[in-house]
Amino acid sequence: MLRIAAAACLALLATASQAGERRPFTETVEQAPHVAVAAPEFLRVSRDQSGKPVSLDTAIVEYRSAAAGDGRRRPLQVDLVAAVHVGGADYYQTLNTLFADYDAVLYELVAPPNARVPKPGRKPSGAIGSAQQSLRTMLGLEFQLEAVDYTADNFVHADLSPKEFDAAMSKRGESWWSMFTKLMRESMARAERGDASPDVSMGDLFGILFGSGEDRQVRLRRLMAEQFTDMEVLTAAFGGEDGSTLITDRNAAALQALTFEIDRGSRRIAIFYGAAHMPDFDEHLRDDFNLQPGEPEWLEAWDLRDPTPPARK
């Protein structure tokens, strides 16, 4: 039960810290034959030969059209850049460097279109900001909104506004509590079927809470990493035929922004969203834009290795 509650809380935090009935797309880009390709992974825990966790990794998956270019403009390329909203400083620095090479980077943030984007290094304020800083300290990581350069000229807001988000939830009859309980039910059903990872023991929690500083951070990261990678809970709860505001409606807003960027001439575009959104994006890029995925490129977001003991003097 502890694992189920942790999974539900972390999943909602992972998808909602930035701030889905599917909207149909009638236009396609560079028509190409549909080829059945297995959906890529977007989040994984890498392990060493003994099975111990080494890192939590996020994927960048490149989607391209199979159609030949017309000689006047480059072939279309759309990269799904999966995100976790807390990560290592090097992870976000790598992303900032990679983002500079795109014509447009479509990013998630439930905010008005003309809202001021956060600047790198700026600390959040208020109750939520304080909670974020506490979690950041506990994990020994950085927050995405503090580390990513959203002021870059090629960054494009591609999400709902708070008013649109509330209206979508109202239309669906959703609330934060209903989404939490839906996720809890799905997590419990998976546990009963034996599909879930082993539950967290009280001994594990005791060791995390009362361990030493860096050791505690690593153990907490490992616990959370296992929950983050259980993406089937999220897709079952918030994806599927009915969809949800949290994923389906927000993804639809991003795909409308993608269509706009393509129409205005952008040919190399990144969609920078939480990993839970990626399976739905994958389906739309294949079906609505006739794009096919390549092999994932993996970035290390969290270091899960045992702390190096201090050298003896």
C-alpha positions in Angstrom: 0.0 0.0 0.0 2.9 2.4 0.7 4.1 1.8 -2.8 0.7 2.5 -4.3 0.3 5.8 -2.4 3.8 6.9 -3.4 3.1 6.0 -7.0 -0.1 8.0 -7.1 1.4 11.1 -5.5 4.5 11.0 -7.6 2.6 10.5 -10.8 0.4 13.5 -10.2 3.3 15.6 -9.2 5.3 14.5 -12.3 2.5 15.5 -14.7 1.2 18.5 -12.9 4.3 20.3 -11.7 4.3 22.2 -15.0 1.8 24.4 -15.1 -6.1 15.2 -22.9 -11.4 13.3 -25.2 -8.7 13.6 -28.0 -9.0 16.4 -30.5 -8.8 15.0 -34.1 -6.3 16.3 -36.6 -7.6 16.6 -40.2 -4.3 17.6 -41.8 -1.2 15.5 -42.3 2.4 16.4 -43.2 4.3 14.9 -46.1 2.1 11.8 -46.7 4.0 8.6 -46.2 3.1 4.9 -45.9 2.2 3.8 -42.4 4.8 1.4 -41.1 4.1 -0.6 -37.9 7.0 0.1 -35.5 7.0 -0.7 -31.8 6.4 2.3 -29.5 9.7 3.4 -28.0 10.5 3.7 -24.3 10.9 7.2 -22.8 12.0 6.5 -19.3 14.2 3.8 -17.8 16.3 2.8 -14.9 19.8 1.6 -16.0 21.4 -1.1 -13.9 24.8 -2.6 -13.6 25.7 -6.3 -14.1 24.6 -7.1 -10.6 21.2 -5.5 -11.1 21.9 -2.5 -8.9 20.4 0.8 -10.2 22.9 3.1 -11.9 20.8 6.0 -13.2 17.3 7.2 -14.2 17.4 8.1 -17.9 15.1 10.0 -20.2 14.9 9.6 -23.9 15.1 11.8 -26.9 13.3 10.1 -29.8 13.6 11.5 -33.4 10.6 11.2 -35.7 11.0 11.8 -39.4 8.9 11.5 -42.5 9.6 8.6 -44.9 8.7 10.9 -47.8 11.5 12.5 -49.9 12.0 16.2 -49.6 10.7 18.5 -52.4 14.1 20.2 -52.8 12.8 23.5 -51.4 12.8 22.8 -47.7 14.4 20.3 -45.3 12.6 17.1 -44.3 10.5 17.4 -41.2 12.0 16.2 -38.0 10.1 16.3 -34.7 11.9 15.1 -31.5 10.1 13.9 -28.4 12.2 15.1 -25.5 11.0 13.3 -22.4 11.4 15.2 -19.2 11.5 14.6 -15.4 10.8 17.8 -13.5 13.7 17.3 -11.1 17.1 16.2 -12.2 20.9 16.7 -12.0 22.5 20.0 -12.9 24.5 18.4 -15.8 21.3 16.9 -17.2 19.6 20.3 -17.6 22.8 21.8 -18.9 22.9 19.1 -21.6 19.3 19.9 -22.5 20.0 23.6 -22.7 22.9 22.9 -25.2 20.8 20.5 -27.3 17.8 22.9 -27.4 19.8 25.6 -29.1 19.9 23.6 -32.4 16.1 23.4 -32.9 14.0 25.8 -34.9 11.4 25.6 -32.1 11.2 23.9 -28.7 7.5 23.4 -27.6 7.3 23.3 -23.9 4.7 22.5 -21.2 3.6 25.0 -18.6 0.0 25.6 -17.6 0.2 29.4 -17.7 -1.3 32.3 -19.7 0.2 32.7 -23.2 1.8 36.0 -22.2 3.0 34.9 -18.8 6.6 35.7 -17.9 8.7 32.6 -18.3 11.1 31.7 -15.4 14.8 32.6 -15.8 17.4 30.0 -15.0 18.5 30.1 -11.3 15.5 32.0 -10.1 14.1 30.4 -6.9 10.4 29.8 -6.6 8.4 31.6 -3.9 5.3 30.9 -1.8 4.0 27.6 -0.3 4.5 25.5 -3.4 7.9 27.0 -4.0 8.9 26.1 -0.4 7.7 22.6 -0.8 9.6 22.3 -4.1 12.8 23.5 -2.4 12.3 20.9 0.4 12.0 18.1 -2.2 15.0 19.4 -4.1 17.1 19.3 -1.0 15.9 15.8 0.0 16.8 14.5 -3.4 20.0 16.5 -4.0 18.7 17.5 -7.5 17.7 20.7 -9.4 14.2 21.8 -10.5 13.5 22.0 -14.2 11.9 25.5 -14.0 15.1 26.8 -12.3 17.6 25.1 -14.6 16.2 25.2 -18.1 16.6 28.4 -20.1 12.9 29.2 -21.0 14.0 32.7 -22.2 15.6 31.3 -25.4 14.2 32.8 -28.6 13.2 29.4 -30.0 11.1 28.4 -26.9 7.4 28.3 -27.7 4.6 27.8 -25.1 2.6 24.8 -26.1 0.1 24.1 -23.3 -3.3 25.1 -21.9 -3.8 28.3 -19.9 -5.1 27.9 -16.3 -8.5 29.1 -17.6 -8.5 26.5 -20.4 -7.3 23.8 -18.0 -10.1 24.5 -15.5 -12.7 24.5 -18.3 -11.4 21.2 -19.7 -11.6 19.6 -16.2 -15.1 20.9 -15.7 -16.2 19.6 -19.1 -14.9 16.2 -18.2 -16.3 16.3 -14.6 -12.7 15.9 -13.3 -11.0 17.3 -10.1 -7.6 16.8 -8.6 -9.2 14.4 -6.0 -11.0 12.4 -8.7 -7.7 12.0 -10.6 -5.8 11.0 -7.5 -8.5 8.3 -6.7 -8.5 7.1 -10.3 -4.7 6.6 -10.1 -5.0 4.9 -6.8 -7.5 2.4 -8.2 -5.4 1.6 -11.1 -2.3 1.2 -8.9 -4.2 -1.2 -6.6 -5.6 -3.2 -9.5 -2.1 -3.6 -10.9 -0.9 -4.7 -7.5 -3.7 -7.3 -7.2 -2.8 -8.6 -10.7 0.8 -8.9 -9.7 1.9 -6.4 -12.3 3.4 -3.9 -9.9 6.9 -3.7 -8.5 7.4 -5.0 -4.9 6.0 -2.7 -2.2 8.2 -0.5 0.0 9.0 -2.0 3.4 8.9 0.0 6.6 12.6 -0.9 6.9 13.3 0.8 3.6 11.5 3.9 4.7 13.2 3.9 8.1 16.6 3.7 6.4 15.8 6.5 4.0 14.4 8.8 6.7 17.2 8.3 9.2 20.2 7.6 7.0 23.1 9.9 6.4 22.8 12.9 4.0 24.1 11.7 0.7 23.2 8.1 1.3 19.6 9.1 2.1 19.4 11.2 -1.1 20.5 8.3 -3.2 18.1 5.8 -1.5 15.2 8.2 -1.9 16.1 8.7 -5.6 16.1 5.0 -6.1 12.7 4.6 -4.5 11.2 7.4 -6.6 12.9 6.2 -9.8 11.1 2.9 -9.6 7.8 4.7 -9.3 8.5 7.1 -12.1 9.2 4.3 -14.6 5.9 2.5 -13.8 4.4 4.4 -16.7 1.6 1.9 -17.4 -0.2 3.2 -14.3 -0.4 6.7 -15.8 -1.3 5.7 -19.3 -4.1 3.4 -18.0 -5.5 6.0 -15.7 -5.2 9.1 -17.9 -4.8 7.9 -21.4 -6.9 5.4 -23.4 -10.0 6.0 -25.3 -11.6 8.5 -22.8 -8.4 10.4 -22.1 -8.0 13.2 -19.5 -7.3 16.9 -19.1 -4.0 16.2 -17.6 -2.6 14.4 -20.6 -4.9 14.2 -23.6 -6.2 17.8 -23.6 -2.8 19.3 -22.9 -1.2 17.2 -25.6 -3.8 18.4 -28.0 -2.8 22.0 -27.3 0.9 21.0 -27.9 0.0 19.4 -31.2 -1.9 22.5 -32.4 1.2 24.5 -31.6 3.3 21.9 -33.6 1.0 22.3 -36.6 1.4 26.1 -36.4 5.2 25.8 -36.2 5.2 23.5 -39.3 3.0 25.9 -41.2 5.3 28.8 -40.4 8.3 26.9 -41.8 10.0 25.2 -38.8 11.5 21.9 -39.8 13.4 20.7 -36.8 11.1 20.9 -33.7 11.4 19.5 -30.2 8.4 18.7 -28.0 9.7 19.0 -24.4 7.1 17.4 -22.1 7.0 15.1 -19.1 7.6 11.4 -19.9 4.0 10.4 -19.1 2.8 12.5 -22.1 5.0 10.7 -24.6 3.0 7.6 -25.5 0.1 9.8 -26.7 2.4 12.1 -28.6 4.0 9.0 -30.2 0.6 7.8 -31.5 -0.3 11.2 -32.9 3.0 11.8 -34.7 2.6 8.4 -36.4 -1.1 8.7 -37.3 -1.7 12.4 -37.8 1.7 13.6 -39.1 3.0 10.4 -40.8 6.3 10.4 -38.9 8.2 7.3 -37.8 10.5 7.1 -34.7 14.1 6.2 -34.6 16.1 4.7 -31.8 16.0 6.5 -28.5 19.0 8.6 -27.4 19.3 8.4 -23.6 20.3 11.1 -21.1 21.2 10.5 -17.5 18.8 12.5 -15.4 19.4 11.1 -11.9 22.6 9.5 -10.6 21.6 6.4 -8.6 25.0 5.1 -7.8 26.2 4.4 -4.3 28.0 7.5 -2.9 31.8 7.3 -3.2 33.3 6.9 0.3 35.6 9.7 1.3 39.3 9.0 0.7 41.3 8.2 3.9 43.9 10.7 4.8 
